[in-house]
Amino acid sequence: MLSDACIPTSYVIQIATKNGAQSMGISNFTGTIEKGKQADMLVLLSNPIENISNTQNIQMIINNGKVFDKNNLLLE
């Protein structure tokens, strides 16, 4: 994993989001949080910059403008 290679966590997140969208040619509408872009995102309980494994502490998911609480994901 990139974080195991001593790459700073903030860069690992950027590689997975912004750089990933750029490499796939879709950065005009996804990959960063900006006005006019798709707003699909995870809301986390813990800061992933402090520890990359905090990306697994999901509080909710926002997809196509609909909010999914982690406790209700299997019910919807």
C-alpha positions as CSV (number, residue, x, y, z in Angstrom):
1,M,0.0,0.0,0.0
2,L,1.2,3.5,-0.7
3,S,1.1,4.5,3.0
4,D,3.4,1.6,3.7
5,A,5.9,3.2,1.3
6,C,6.1,6.3,3.6
7,I,4.1,8.4,1.2
8,P,2.3,11.0,3.4
9,T,-1.4,10.1,4.0
10,S,-2.7,13.4,2.4
11,Y,-0.9,12.4,-0.8
12,V,-2.3,8.9,-0.7
13,I,-5.8,10.3,-0.5
14,Q,-5.1,12.8,-3.4
15,I,-3.7,9.9,-5.5
16,A,-6.9,7.9,-4.9
17,T,-9.3,10.8,-5.6
18,K,-8.0,13.8,-7.6
19,N,-5.2,12.0,-9.5
20,G,-7.4,8.9,-10.1
21,A,-10.0,11.1,-11.7
22,Q,-7.4,12.9,-13.8
23,S,-5.9,9.6,-15.0
24,M,-9.3,8.3,-16.1
25,G,-10.2,11.6,-17.9
26,I,-13.1,12.4,-15.6
27,S,-11.7,15.2,-13.5
28,N,-14.1,17.7,-15.0
29,F,-17.0,16.3,-13.0
30,T,-15.4,14.2,-10.2
31,G,-12.3,13.7,-8.0
32,T,-12.4,16.9,-6.0
33,I,-15.1,18.8,-4.0
34,E,-16.0,21.8,-6.2
35,K,-19.1,23.6,-7.3
36,G,-20.7,21.9,-10.3
37,K,-19.0,18.5,-9.7
38,Q,-20.7,15.3,-8.6
39,A,-21.0,15.2,-4.8
40,D,-20.5,11.5,-4.1
41,M,-18.5,11.2,-0.9
42,L,-17.8,9.4,2.3
43,V,-18.3,11.1,5.7
44,L,-15.8,9.6,8.1
45,L,-15.8,9.4,11.9
46,S,-12.1,9.8,12.2
47,N,-9.4,11.9,10.4
48,P,-7.8,9.8,7.6
49,I,-4.8,12.1,7.5
50,E,-4.0,10.9,11.1
51,N,-4.3,7.3,10.1
52,I,-5.2,5.9,6.6
53,S,-7.1,3.1,8.2
54,N,-9.6,5.7,9.4
55,T,-11.0,5.6,5.9
56,Q,-12.8,2.5,7.2
57,N,-14.6,4.5,9.9
58,I,-17.5,5.5,7.7
59,Q,-20.4,7.5,9.2
60,M,-22.4,8.0,6.0
61,I,-22.2,7.9,2.3
62,I,-23.6,10.6,0.0
63,N,-24.4,9.2,-3.5
64,N,-26.3,11.0,-6.2
65,G,-27.5,13.5,-3.6
66,K,-28.9,10.7,-1.3
67,V,-27.5,10.3,2.2
68,F,-27.0,6.7,3.5
69,D,-26.3,6.3,7.2
70,K,-23.9,3.4,7.9
71,N,-26.4,1.9,10.3
72,N,-29.1,1.7,7.7
73,L,-27.0,0.7,4.7
74,L,-28.1,-3.0,4.7
75,L,-31.8,-1.9,5.2
76,E,-32.0,0.3,2.1
